[in-house]
Structures are given as structure tokens and as C-alpha cells.
Amino acid sequence: MEDMNRVVNEIHTSIMKMRKKYPEETRAFMGLLRATGKPKALSTKDKELIAVALSVATKCHWCIAFHVKNAVDAGATRDEIMEASFVAVTMAGSPALMYMQLVIQAADDFEKG
């Protein structure tokens, strides 16, 4: 299994390239990402757990790495991350279960302490 730190670095590199080539579109998306990530009725941790579940359900490799890291950084535990992932499996079935391998790898790579 690959190093999820490398995957997150790939994301950052790609975003930087997009910012240079498509600054308006990239700025708009990043603004939406920041705005929706701010704690309001839901905490940042809760929002990242939702994003983890959606990443698993939509089978997005890069999204899983990005949002598991953000969930850990926001204080989510491995059990919370896994529970959110299993909710995705209930909605998206066995293919989503297979993508949980990436969640486990990302939790291993990003877990604090």
C-alpha cells in the first residue's frame, strides 16, 4: 500500500499547478472548500468525518488521504474515522468496503502519537 503522505503531497502539487493555469476556477473551489470547512452548526471534525465517508462512498483515493489527514488534524480518533467509513459502506456497498483499505493506511500514516 502506498504512503498516504505522498498522496497528500500529490494533491498540493496538483492544486499549485491548477492555480497557475486556472487561477479563477481554482480560487473559487478553494474558497468553497475553506468556507464549508469552517465550524458552524457542525464542528470541523464532524465535517471532516462526513467528508471521509463521502470519499469512501465515491471511491476517491486522493479524497480519502486528504480528508483522513484533516480529520486526524481536527481531533478525530481512528474509531470515529472507521465508524464514518462503515456508514459509507452501508450506503455504497462492498466496493466502498474495499476502499476502506486506504482509510486504514491513511489513519496509520497520519495518526498522532
Backbone as JSON, one array per atom type, in Angstrom:
{
  "sequence": "MEDMNRVVNEIHTSIMKMRKKYPEETRAFMGLLRATGKPKALSTKDKELIAVALSVATKCHWCIAFHVKNAVDAGATRDEIMEASFVAVTMAGSPALMYMQLVIQAADDFEKG",
  "N": [[0.86, -1.18, 0.0], [0.45, 2.27, -0.65], [2.25, 5.21, 0.52], [0.42, 7.49, 2.26], [1.04, 10.09, 2.89], [2.53, 10.89, 0.72], [0.54, 10.89, -1.2], [-1.06, 13.04, -0.32], [0.78, 15.08, -0.69], [0.93, 14.96, -3.49], [-1.59, 15.97, -4.1], [-1.38, 18.63, -3.21], [0.65, 19.54, -4.93], [-0.63, 19.27, -7.41], [-2.78, 21.08, -7.08], [-1.37, 23.48, -6.9], [-0.34, 23.64, -9.51], [-2.75, 23.84, -10.92], [-3.63, 26.28, -9.92], [-1.88, 28.05, -11.16], [-2.44, 27.71, -13.91], [-5.23, 27.8, -14.1], [-6.37, 30.04, -12.46], [-8.71, 31.47, -11.56], [-10.82, 29.56, -11.42], [-9.7, 27.66, -9.69], [-9.24, 29.19, -7.4], [-11.89, 29.81, -6.74], [-12.95, 27.25, -6.14], [-11.28, 26.5, -3.99], [-11.96, 28.48, -2.19], [-14.63, 27.78, -1.64], [-14.15, 25.3, -0.44], [-12.74, 26.11, 1.88], [-14.72, 27.75, 3.09], [-16.86, 25.97, 3.58], [-15.62, 24.29, 5.32], [-15.32, 25.57, 7.71], [-16.1, 25.74, 11.19], [-19.44, 25.7, 12.13], [-22.69, 25.09, 12.52], [-21.95, 22.46, 12.57], [-19.0, 20.9, 13.79], [-15.56, 21.29, 12.74], [-14.28, 18.83, 12.85], [-16.48, 17.05, 12.71], [-17.39, 17.67, 10.14], [-15.21, 16.86, 8.61], [-15.27, 14.12, 9.13], [-17.65, 13.46, 7.85], [-16.82, 14.07, 5.27], [-14.83, 12.13, 4.97], [-16.43, 9.81, 4.92], [-17.94, 10.33, 2.58], [-15.85, 10.34, 0.76], [-15.04, 7.68, 0.78], [-17.43, 6.47, -0.1], [-17.62, 7.53, -2.68], [-15.38, 6.56, -3.74], [-12.83, 7.83, -3.95], [-9.57, 8.03, -4.08], [-7.57, 10.08, -3.59], [-9.12, 11.89, -2.18], [-9.75, 10.44, 0.11], [-7.21, 10.23, 1.38], [-6.68, 12.99, 1.81], [-8.89, 13.85, 3.4], [-8.91, 12.07, 5.59], [-6.48, 12.78, 6.75], [-7.09, 15.48, 7.39], [-9.21, 15.01, 9.17], [-7.93, 13.66, 11.28], [-6.16, 15.71, 12.02], [-8.06, 17.46, 12.95], [-8.79, 16.31, 15.27], [-10.13, 13.86, 15.27], [-10.64, 10.47, 16.18], [-9.23, 7.21, 15.46], [-11.26, 5.28, 15.68], [-13.56, 6.88, 15.28], [-13.13, 7.7, 12.64], [-13.14, 5.22, 11.33], [-15.76, 4.37, 11.92], [-17.29, 6.32, 10.58], [-16.51, 5.65, 8.01], [-17.59, 3.07, 7.76], [-20.28, 3.73, 7.75], [-20.44, 4.83, 5.23], [-20.04, 2.51, 3.75], [-22.42, 1.17, 4.26], [-24.1, 2.56, 2.63], [-22.93, 2.49, 0.11], [-21.99, -0.05, -0.44], [-20.09, -3.12, -1.12], [-17.86, -2.32, -2.82], [-17.12, 0.11, -1.62], [-16.32, -0.85, 0.84], [-13.91, -2.06, 0.13], [-12.38, 0.18, -0.42], [-11.9, 1.05, 2.09], [-9.5, 0.05, 2.87], [-7.67, 1.98, 2.12], [-8.38, 4.0, 3.87], [-7.62, 2.89, 6.31], [-4.84, 2.71, 5.85], [-4.25, 5.46, 5.58], [-5.01, 6.39, 8.12], [-3.1, 5.03, 9.63], [-0.81, 6.34, 8.66], [-1.22, 9.02, 9.34], [-1.99, 9.23, 11.98], [-1.85, 10.64, 15.2], [0.59, 10.45, 17.72]],
  "CA": [[0.0, 0.0, 0.0], [1.3, 3.45, -0.78], [2.35, 6.2, 1.6], [-0.62, 8.5, 2.06], [1.69, 11.41, 2.93], [2.9, 11.16, -0.67], [-0.71, 11.21, -1.9], [-1.43, 14.41, 0.06], [1.73, 15.96, -1.39], [0.49, 15.0, -4.89], [-2.74, 16.87, -4.16], [-0.88, 20.01, -3.09], [1.37, 19.85, -6.17], [-1.64, 19.45, -8.46], [-3.51, 22.33, -6.83], [-0.48, 24.58, -7.27], [-0.32, 23.7, -10.98], [-4.05, 24.35, -11.35], [-3.69, 27.71, -9.58], [-1.14, 28.8, -12.18], [-3.08, 27.59, -15.21], [-6.66, 28.14, -13.98], [-6.44, 30.69, -11.15], [-10.06, 31.85, -11.14], [-11.57, 28.36, -11.06], [-9.08, 27.05, -8.52], [-9.51, 30.08, -6.27], [-13.31, 29.64, -6.38], [-13.12, 25.96, -5.47], [-10.59, 26.52, -2.7], [-12.78, 29.32, -1.32], [-15.75, 26.95, -1.21], [-13.61, 24.31, 0.49], [-12.48, 26.79, 3.16], [-15.98, 28.22, 3.69], [-17.65, 24.85, 4.09], [-14.86, 23.61, 6.37], [-15.35, 26.33, 8.97], [-17.1, 25.25, 12.14], [-20.68, 26.47, 12.32], [-23.58, 24.15, 13.22], [-21.13, 21.26, 12.74], [-17.57, 21.16, 14.05], [-14.65, 20.92, 11.66], [-14.08, 17.38, 12.95], [-17.67, 16.39, 12.17], [-17.41, 17.88, 8.69], [-14.18, 16.0, 8.02], [-15.75, 12.74, 9.19], [-18.6, 13.34, 6.74], [-16.02, 14.05, 4.04], [-14.21, 10.79, 4.89], [-17.48, 8.88, 4.48], [-18.23, 10.6, 1.18], [-14.68, 9.94, -0.02], [-15.13, 6.23, 0.65], [-18.61, 6.16, -0.93], [-17.37, 7.92, -4.07], [-14.17, 5.82, -4.14], [-11.81, 8.8, -4.35], [-8.3, 7.75, -3.44], [-6.96, 11.31, -3.11], [-10.02, 12.47, -1.18], [-9.58, 9.67, 1.34], [-5.96, 10.68, 2.04], [-6.84, 14.38, 2.21], [-9.86, 14.04, 4.48], [-8.46, 11.36, 6.8], [-5.47, 13.66, 7.38], [-7.79, 16.61, 8.0], [-9.98, 14.52, 10.31], [-6.95, 13.44, 12.36], [-5.71, 17.04, 12.45], [-9.18, 18.1, 13.67], [-9.0, 15.61, 16.54], [-10.89, 12.61, 15.14], [-9.94, 9.23, 16.55], [-9.31, 6.13, 14.47], [-12.59, 4.68, 15.76], [-14.51, 7.78, 14.63], [-12.87, 7.63, 11.21], [-13.61, 3.92, 10.85], [-17.22, 4.35, 12.0], [-17.77, 7.12, 9.45], [-16.26, 4.86, 6.8], [-18.57, 1.99, 7.69], [-21.56, 4.33, 7.34], [-20.35, 4.9, 3.77], [-20.21, 1.16, 3.22], [-23.84, 0.82, 4.3], [-24.76, 3.25, 1.53], [-22.26, 2.27, -1.18], [-21.75, -1.47, -0.64], [-18.77, -3.76, -1.0], [-16.73, -1.55, -3.36], [-16.7, 1.07, -0.6], [-15.58, -1.61, 1.85], [-12.55, -2.25, -0.37], [-11.68, 1.45, -0.29], [-11.53, 1.25, 3.5], [-8.07, -0.24, 2.99], [-6.98, 3.27, 2.03], [-8.67, 4.71, 5.12], [-6.74, 2.3, 7.33], [-3.48, 3.14, 5.56], [-4.15, 6.87, 5.88], [-5.02, 6.51, 9.58], [-1.76, 4.62, 10.08], [0.19, 7.33, 8.28], [-1.47, 10.35, 9.89], [-2.38, 9.19, 13.4], [-0.98, 11.36, 16.15], [1.01, 9.71, 18.91]],
  "C": [[0.91, 1.24, 0.0], [1.25, 4.37, 0.44], [1.35, 7.33, 1.34], [-0.09, 9.92, 2.23], [2.06, 11.83, 1.51], [1.66, 11.56, -1.46], [-1.15, 12.65, -1.59], [-0.49, 15.4, -0.61], [1.39, 16.08, -2.88], [-0.67, 15.99, -5.06], [-2.26, 18.32, -4.15], [-0.15, 20.44, -4.36], [0.39, 20.11, -7.3], [-2.4, 20.76, -8.31], [-2.65, 23.52, -7.23], [-0.4, 24.74, -8.79], [-1.63, 24.27, -11.5], [-4.18, 25.84, -11.06], [-2.99, 28.56, -10.62], [-1.89, 28.83, -13.5], [-4.54, 28.08, -15.2], [-6.91, 28.84, -12.64], [-7.86, 31.0, -10.67], [-10.85, 30.64, -10.65], [-11.02, 27.73, -9.79], [-9.35, 27.89, -7.28], [-10.96, 29.91, -5.8], [-13.53, 28.32, -5.64], [-12.49, 25.97, -4.08], [-11.34, 27.4, -1.7], [-13.98, 28.56, -0.78], [-15.28, 25.92, -0.19], [-13.35, 24.93, 1.86], [-13.78, 27.18, 3.86], [-16.78, 27.07, 4.28], [-16.93, 24.1, 5.21], [-14.89, 24.32, 7.71], [-16.41, 25.77, 9.91], [-18.27, 26.23, 12.27], [-21.6, 25.57, 13.12], [-22.88, 22.82, 13.46], [-19.69, 21.67, 13.0], [-16.76, 20.78, 12.81], [-14.43, 19.41, 11.67], [-15.27, 16.64, 12.35], [-17.73, 16.51, 10.65], [-16.37, 17.0, 8.0], [-14.58, 14.53, 8.07], [-16.79, 12.49, 8.1], [-17.84, 13.24, 5.42], [-15.29, 12.72, 3.87], [-15.24, 9.8, 4.35], [-17.8, 9.09, 2.99], [-17.06, 10.19, 0.28], [-14.67, 8.43, -0.25], [-16.27, 5.86, -0.3], [-18.37, 6.46, -2.4], [-16.07, 7.3, -4.61], [-13.08, 6.75, -4.69], [-10.56, 8.63, -3.5], [-7.67, 9.0, -2.81], [-7.8, 11.95, -2.02], [-9.88, 11.75, 0.16], [-8.34, 10.15, 2.08], [-6.14, 12.09, 2.6], [-7.74, 14.52, 3.43], [-9.56, 13.22, 5.72], [-7.42, 12.21, 7.51], [-6.15, 14.83, 8.08], [-8.6, 16.19, 9.21], [-9.07, 14.28, 11.51], [-6.49, 14.78, 12.91], [-6.79, 17.78, 13.25], [-9.54, 17.37, 14.96], [-9.81, 14.32, 16.46], [-10.02, 11.42, 15.53], [-10.06, 8.23, 15.41], [-10.71, 5.51, 14.49], [-13.65, 5.56, 15.11], [-14.36, 7.72, 13.11], [-13.39, 6.32, 10.64], [-15.14, 3.85, 10.88], [-17.84, 5.15, 10.86], [-17.61, 6.35, 8.15], [-17.26, 3.72, 6.65], [-19.96, 2.51, 7.35], [-21.57, 4.44, 5.81], [-20.58, 3.54, 3.13], [-21.68, 0.75, 3.23], [-24.59, 1.44, 3.13], [-24.2, 2.84, 0.16], [-21.83, 0.83, -1.42], [-20.29, -1.91, -0.6], [-17.64, -3.02, -1.69], [-16.22, -0.51, -2.36], [-15.91, 0.37, 0.5], [-14.13, -1.82, 1.41], [-11.73, -0.96, -0.25], [-11.32, 1.78, 1.16], [-10.08, 0.86, 3.76], [-7.26, 1.05, 2.97], [-7.2, 4.11, 3.28], [-7.74, 4.2, 6.22], [-5.3, 2.74, 7.11], [-3.29, 4.61, 5.93], [-4.16, 7.1, 7.39], [-3.67, 6.11, 10.16], [-0.73, 5.71, 9.82], [0.01, 8.67, 8.98], [-1.78, 10.38, 11.38], [-1.34, 9.91, 14.27], [-0.66, 10.44, 17.32], [0.86, 8.31, 18.79]]
}
